């Protein structure tokens, strides 16, 4: 799992501005966590608990973010087969000219 803190911030604020390289790396991990939460919500109590524990361990045991992931974010994407995030290139950063991007959760 890369960029745990930034993934938590993405789930908390539902969008984050970072470099393109970090955004591409975070995108896969964030989408995998949303898929885990979706499948956990569709299962019984035991499956939901196991999925929540798995997601919490990957998010650094942050209970608030895990709760938001399972109660708010994952239910939004129940009918969506994938592609939960959107990556928009915003141009170079002033100072070091690093390519920046906005990574956000898709709204339905």
MDTraj code that builds the backbone (N, CA, C; nanometers):
import mdtraj as md
import numpy as np

residues = "UNK UNK UNK UNK UNK UNK UNK UNK UNK UNK UNK UNK UNK UNK UNK UNK UNK UNK UNK UNK UNK UNK UNK UNK UNK UNK UNK UNK UNK UNK UNK UNK UNK UNK UNK UNK UNK UNK UNK UNK UNK UNK UNK UNK UNK UNK UNK UNK UNK UNK UNK UNK UNK UNK UNK UNK UNK UNK UNK UNK UNK UNK UNK UNK UNK UNK UNK UNK UNK UNK UNK UNK UNK UNK UNK UNK UNK UNK UNK UNK UNK UNK UNK UNK UNK UNK UNK UNK UNK UNK UNK UNK UNK UNK UNK UNK UNK UNK UNK UNK UNK UNK UNK UNK UNK UNK UNK UNK".split()
xyz = np.array([
    [0.0847, -0.1187, 0.0000],
    [0.0000, 0.0000, 0.0000],
    [0.0886, 0.1242, 0.0000],
    [0.0712, 0.2053, -0.0970],
    [0.1448, 0.3297, -0.1067],
    [0.0595, 0.4454, -0.0574],
    [0.1242, 0.5453, -0.0053],
    [0.0573, 0.6727, 0.0223],
    [-0.0676, 0.6587, 0.1088],
    [-0.0545, 0.5919, 0.2245],
    [-0.1694, 0.5682, 0.3120],
    [-0.2301, 0.7002, 0.3583],
    [-0.1474, 0.7942, 0.3956],
    [-0.1984, 0.9223, 0.4434],
    [-0.2746, 0.9949, 0.3339],
    [-0.2241, 0.9941, 0.2136],
    [-0.2923, 1.0629, 0.1052],
    [-0.4214, 0.9918, 0.0662],
    [-0.4254, 0.8608, 0.0749],
    [-0.5490, 0.7880, 0.0460],
    [-0.6534, 0.8207, 0.1518],
    [-0.6118, 0.8297, 0.2781],
    [-0.7057, 0.8699, 0.3836],
    [-0.7589, 1.0097, 0.3572],
    [-0.6723, 1.1011, 0.3145],
    [-0.7170, 1.2371, 0.2836],
    [-0.8109, 1.2375, 0.1635],
    [-0.7855, 1.1527, 0.0646],
    [-0.8754, 1.1419, -0.0500],
    [-1.0141, 1.0977, -0.0051],
    [-1.0214, 0.9977, 0.0820],
    [-1.1512, 0.9509, 0.1303],
    [-1.2175, 1.0538, 0.2215],
    [-1.1381, 1.1280, 0.2967],
    [-1.1943, 1.2290, 0.3875],
    [-1.2503, 1.3481, 0.3104],
    [-1.1730, 1.4024, 0.2176],
    [-1.2119, 1.5245, 0.1458],
    [-1.2729, 1.4962, 0.0089],
    [-1.2612, 1.3726, -0.0369],
    [-1.3127, 1.3247, -0.1650],
    [-1.2429, 1.3853, -0.2861],
    [-1.1372, 1.4604, -0.2653],
    [-1.0484, 1.5036, -0.3733],
    [-0.9171, 1.5498, -0.3128],
    [-0.8117, 1.5387, -0.3924],
    [-0.6789, 1.5750, -0.3441],
    [-0.5956, 1.6205, -0.4634],
    [-0.5137, 1.7214, -0.4416],
    [-0.4217, 1.7689, -0.5437],
    [-0.2815, 1.7219, -0.5070],
    [-0.2172, 1.6555, -0.6012],
    [-0.0833, 1.6015, -0.5774],
    [-0.0120, 1.5906, -0.7118],
    [0.1091, 1.5390, -0.7107],
    [0.1810, 1.5218, -0.8369],
    [0.1169, 1.4070, -0.9155],
    [0.1352, 1.4092, -1.0461],
    [0.0749, 1.3056, -1.1302],
    [0.1242, 1.1663, -1.0943],
    [0.2512, 1.1542, -1.0642],
    [0.3076, 1.0237, -1.0308],
    [0.2434, 0.9663, -0.9053],
    [0.2294, 1.0488, -0.8024],
    [0.1651, 1.0029, -0.6785],
    [0.0181, 0.9725, -0.7020],
    [-0.0474, 1.0522, -0.7843],
    [-0.1896, 1.0319, -0.8116],
    [-0.2129, 0.8982, -0.8819],
    [-0.1286, 0.8659, -0.9804],
    [-0.1421, 0.7379, -1.0494],
    [-0.1177, 0.6219, -0.9536],
    [-0.0229, 0.6360, -0.8621],
    [0.0069, 0.5298, -0.7656],
    [-0.1076, 0.5138, -0.6648],
    [-0.1645, 0.6249, -0.6213],
    [-0.2736, 0.6211, -0.5234],
    [-0.4020, 0.5671, -0.5827],
    [-0.4255, 0.5963, -0.7076],
    [-0.5517, 0.5636, -0.7732],
    [-0.5836, 0.4144, -0.7647],
    [-0.4872, 0.3294, -0.7937],
    [-0.5098, 0.1849, -0.7897],
    [-0.5441, 0.1365, -0.6496],
    [-0.4697, 0.1837, -0.5503],
    [-0.4942, 0.1409, -0.4128],
    [-0.6296, 0.1899, -0.3624],
    [-0.6658, 0.3124, -0.3967],
    [-0.7947, 0.3671, -0.3533],
    [-0.9100, 0.2886, -0.4163],
    [-0.8981, 0.2553, -0.5430],
    [-1.0049, 0.1805, -0.6096],
    [-1.0165, 0.0387, -0.5535],
    [-0.9044, -0.0218, -0.5173],
    [-0.9093, -0.1546, -0.4564],
    [-0.9799, -0.1489, -0.3215],
    [-0.9547, -0.0452, -0.2430],
    [-1.0209, -0.0318, -0.1138],
    [-1.1717, -0.0107, -0.1300],
    [-1.2117, 0.0660, -0.2281],
    [-1.3550, 0.0863, -0.2520],
    [-1.4200, -0.0453, -0.2942],
    [-1.3510, -0.1245, -0.3750],
    [-1.4035, -0.2547, -0.4165],
    [-1.4176, -0.3480, -0.2968],
    [-1.3205, -0.3471, -0.2068],
    [-1.3286, -0.4281, -0.0848],
    [-1.4503, -0.3871, -0.0038],
    [-1.4738, -0.2571, 0.0096],
    [-1.5881, -0.2078, 0.0862],
    [-1.7202, -0.2439, 0.0182],
    [-1.7252, -0.2340, -0.1136],
    [-1.8470, -0.2716, -0.1868],
    [-1.8813, -0.4183, -0.1657],
    [-1.7819, -0.5048, -0.1808],
    [-1.8062, -0.6476, -0.1643],
    [-1.8414, -0.6813, -0.0196],
    [-1.7802, -0.6109, 0.0751],
    [-1.8124, -0.6328, 0.2155],
    [-1.9549, -0.5925, 0.2480],
    [-2.0016, -0.4834, 0.1899],
    [-2.1384, -0.4386, 0.2139],
    [-2.2409, -0.5321, 0.1518],
    [-2.2044, -0.6021, 0.0463],
    [-2.2979, -0.6925, -0.0200],
    [-2.3066, -0.8280, 0.0499],
    [-2.2108, -0.8590, 0.1354],
    [-2.2093, -0.9880, 0.2032],
    [-2.2845, -0.9850, 0.3351],
    [-2.2710, -1.0931, 0.4111],
    [-2.3351, -1.0986, 0.5423],
    [-2.2479, -1.0279, 0.6467],
    [-2.2865, -1.0387, 0.7745],
    [-2.2160, -0.9671, 0.8823],
    [-2.0680, -1.0052, 0.8899],
    [-2.0415, -1.1333, 0.8778],
    [-1.9036, -1.1817, 0.8903],
    [-1.8177, -1.1284, 0.7759],
    [-1.8706, -1.1318, 0.6553],
    [-1.7955, -1.0814, 0.5401],
    [-1.7719, -0.9309, 0.5512],
    [-1.8723, -0.8586, 0.6017],
    [-1.8556, -0.7142, 0.6193],
    [-1.7489, -0.6853, 0.7244],
    [-1.7497, -0.7609, 0.8335],
    [-1.6505, -0.7413, 0.9390],
    [-1.5098, -0.7713, 0.8869],
    [-1.4951, -0.8800, 0.8124],
    [-1.3638, -0.9143, 0.7567],
    [-1.3159, -0.8082, 0.6585],
    [-1.4067, -0.7597, 0.5744],
    [-1.3697, -0.6559, 0.4784],
    [-1.3322, -0.5265, 0.5504],
    [-1.4056, -0.4927, 0.6562],
    [-1.3758, -0.3713, 0.7331],
    [-1.2395, -0.3820, 0.8010],
    [-1.2087, -0.4987, 0.8533],
    [-1.0780, -0.5178, 0.9170],
    [-0.9646, -0.5090, 0.8151],
    [-0.9862, -0.5657, 0.6980],
    [-0.8857, -0.5592, 0.5929],
    [-0.8636, -0.4148, 0.5482],
    [-0.9722, -0.3425, 0.5259],
    [-0.9610, -0.2025, 0.4838],
    [-0.8969, -0.1178, 0.5930],
    [-0.9354, -0.1410, 0.7183],
    [-0.8783, -0.0635, 0.8293],
    [-0.7285, -0.0882, 0.8418],
    [-0.6859, -0.2121, 0.8205],
    [-0.5429, -0.2404, 0.8306],
    [-0.4653, -0.1701, 0.7200],
    [-0.5262, -0.1580, 0.6034],
    [-0.4595, -0.0897, 0.4928],
    [-0.4677, 0.0615, 0.5044],
    [-0.5601, 0.1121, 0.5855],
    [-0.5738, 0.2567, 0.6062],
    [-0.5089, 0.3024, 0.7364],
    [-0.4302, 0.2182, 0.7972],
    [-0.3619, 0.2571, 0.9200],
    [-0.4518, 0.2569, 1.0416],
    [-0.5540, 0.1694, 1.0433],
    [-0.6474, 0.1544, 1.1546],
    [-0.7190, 0.2844, 1.1905],
    [-0.7534, 0.3636, 1.0926],
    [-0.8301, 0.4866, 1.1127],
    [-0.9790, 0.4521, 1.1061],
    [-1.0444, 0.4510, 1.2215],
    [-1.1840, 0.4068, 1.2289],
    [-1.2801, 0.5014, 1.1583],
    [-1.2552, 0.6311, 1.1690],
    [-1.3450, 0.7283, 1.1064],
    [-1.3456, 0.7124, 0.9542],
    [-1.2278, 0.7017, 0.8953],
    [-1.2182, 0.6894, 0.7504],
    [-1.2750, 0.5550, 0.7052],
    [-1.2502, 0.4491, 0.7807],
    [-1.3048, 0.3181, 0.7462],
    [-1.4565, 0.3213, 0.7506],
    [-1.5120, 0.3853, 0.8525],
    [-1.6581, 0.3977, 0.8633],
    [-1.7139, 0.4777, 0.7463],
    [-1.6484, 0.5877, 0.7105],
    [-1.6942, 0.6681, 0.5971],
    [-1.6855, 0.5882, 0.4677],
    [-1.5783, 0.5108, 0.4516],
    [-1.5613, 0.4288, 0.3318],
    [-1.6760, 0.3298, 0.3172],
    [-1.7145, 0.2622, 0.4251],
    [-1.8187, 0.1602, 0.4185],
    [-1.9594, 0.2182, 0.4198],
    [-1.9816, 0.3288, 0.4906],
    [-2.1168, 0.3820, 0.5053],
    [-2.1529, 0.4882, 0.4020],
    [-2.0563, 0.5651, 0.3532],
    [-2.0864, 0.6750, 0.2618],
    [-2.0339, 0.6521, 0.1206],
    [-1.9081, 0.6136, 0.1089],
    [-1.8441, 0.6078, -0.0230],
    [-1.8851, 0.4821, -0.1006],
    [-1.8702, 0.3649, -0.0419],
    [-1.8988, 0.2401, -0.1138],
    [-2.0443, 0.2288, -0.1601],
    [-2.1445, 0.2685, -0.0793],
    [-2.2830, 0.2580, -0.1282],
    [-2.3116, 0.3432, -0.2519],
    [-2.2353, 0.4493, -0.2738],
    [-2.2543, 0.5319, -0.3930],
    [-2.2207, 0.4570, -0.5210],
    [-2.1322, 0.3591, -0.5102],
    [-2.0818, 0.2907, -0.6282],
    [-2.1349, 0.1479, -0.6418],
    [-2.2489, 0.1169, -0.5821],
    [-2.2999, -0.0212, -0.5869],
    [-2.3312, -0.0656, -0.7290],
    [-2.3783, 0.0237, -0.8141],
    [-2.4135, -0.0133, -0.9514],
    [-2.3021, 0.0156, -1.0514],
    [-2.1894, 0.0604, -1.0024],
    [-2.0779, 0.0959, -1.0908],
    [-1.9737, -0.0166, -1.0857],
    [-1.9341, -0.0729, -1.1998],
    [-1.8413, -0.1860, -1.1986],
    [-1.6952, -0.1485, -1.1726],
    [-1.6599, -0.0233, -1.1790],
    [-1.5223, 0.0197, -1.1557],
    [-1.5075, 0.1648, -1.1946],
    [-1.3880, 0.2164, -1.1892],
    [-1.3647, 0.3550, -1.2273],
    [-1.4239, 0.4525, -1.1276],
    [-1.3850, 0.4384, -1.0016],
    [-1.4421, 0.5200, -0.8950],
    [-1.3727, 0.6546, -0.8801],
    [-1.2575, 0.6709, -0.9439],
    [-1.1829, 0.7954, -0.9308],
    [-1.1638, 0.8611, -1.0671],
    [-1.1414, 0.9902, -1.0626],
    [-1.1156, 1.0695, -1.1837],
    [-0.9842, 1.1427, -1.1621],
    [-0.8994, 1.1431, -1.2626],
    [-0.7704, 1.2101, -1.2539],
    [-0.7664, 1.3215, -1.3586],
    [-0.7541, 1.4439, -1.3129],
    [-0.7493, 1.5594, -1.4021],
    [-0.6122, 1.6248, -1.3904],
    [-0.5451, 1.6415, -1.5019],
    [-0.4141, 1.7067, -1.5006],
    [-0.4351, 1.8575, -1.4886],
    [-0.3592, 1.9197, -1.3976],
    [-0.3785, 2.0627, -1.3725],
    [-0.2617, 2.1485, -1.4175],
    [-0.1591, 2.0890, -1.4724],
    [-0.0455, 2.1665, -1.5204],
    [0.0702, 2.1650, -1.4232],
    [0.1775, 2.2333, -1.4587],
    [0.2979, 2.2311, -1.3741],
    [0.2831, 2.3176, -1.2489],
    [0.3518, 2.2744, -1.1435],
    [0.3540, 2.3484, -1.0176],
    [0.4585, 2.4584, -1.0271],
    [0.4261, 2.5745, -0.9734],
    [0.5243, 2.6821, -0.9696],
    [0.6361, 2.6442, -0.8740],
    [0.7561, 2.6771, -0.9087],
    [0.8693, 2.6469, -0.8225],
    [0.9550, 2.5358, -0.8790],
    [0.9025, 2.4124, -0.8804],
    [0.9840, 2.3013, -0.9300],
    [0.9316, 2.2426, -1.0612],
    [0.8221, 2.2966, -1.1127],
    [0.7677, 2.2586, -1.2431],
    [0.7214, 2.1129, -1.2481],
    [0.6844, 2.0567, -1.1332],
    [0.6337, 1.9196, -1.1292],
    [0.4910, 1.9170, -1.1852],
    [0.4608, 1.8143, -1.2634],
    [0.3265, 1.8010, -1.3201],
    [0.2279, 1.7660, -1.2089],
    [0.1215, 1.8439, -1.1952],
    [0.0233, 1.8266, -1.0886],
    [-0.1050, 1.7658, -1.1446],
    [-0.1826, 1.7045, -1.0557],
    [-0.3087, 1.6440, -1.0953],
    [-0.4069, 1.6516, -0.9794],
    [-0.5340, 1.6550, -1.0132],
    [-0.6425, 1.6515, -0.9155],
    [-0.7025, 1.5122, -0.9221],
    [-0.6984, 1.4410, -0.8101],
    [-0.7574, 1.3071, -0.8010],
    [-0.8826, 1.3198, -0.7167],
    [-0.9971, 1.2810, -0.7719],
    [-1.1227, 1.2943, -0.6992],
    [-1.2091, 1.1723, -0.7188],
    [-1.3010, 1.1514, -0.6243],
    [-1.3968, 1.0438, -0.6363],
    [-1.5061, 1.0878, -0.7317],
    [-1.5491, 0.9975, -0.8183],
    [-1.6540, 1.0268, -0.9143],
    [-1.7854, 1.0379, -0.8381],
    [-1.8661, 1.1361, -0.8713],
    [-1.9955, 1.1494, -0.8062],
    [-2.1045, 1.0966, -0.8981],
    [-2.2008, 1.0280, -0.8402],
    [-2.3101, 0.9750, -0.9202],
    [-2.4399, 1.0325, -0.8719],
])
top = md.Topology()
chain = top.add_chain()
for i, resn in enumerate(residues, 1):
    res = top.add_residue(resn, chain, resSeq=i)
    for name in ("N", "CA", "C"):
        top.add_atom(name, md.element.get_by_symbol(name[0]), res)
traj = md.Trajectory(xyz[None], top)
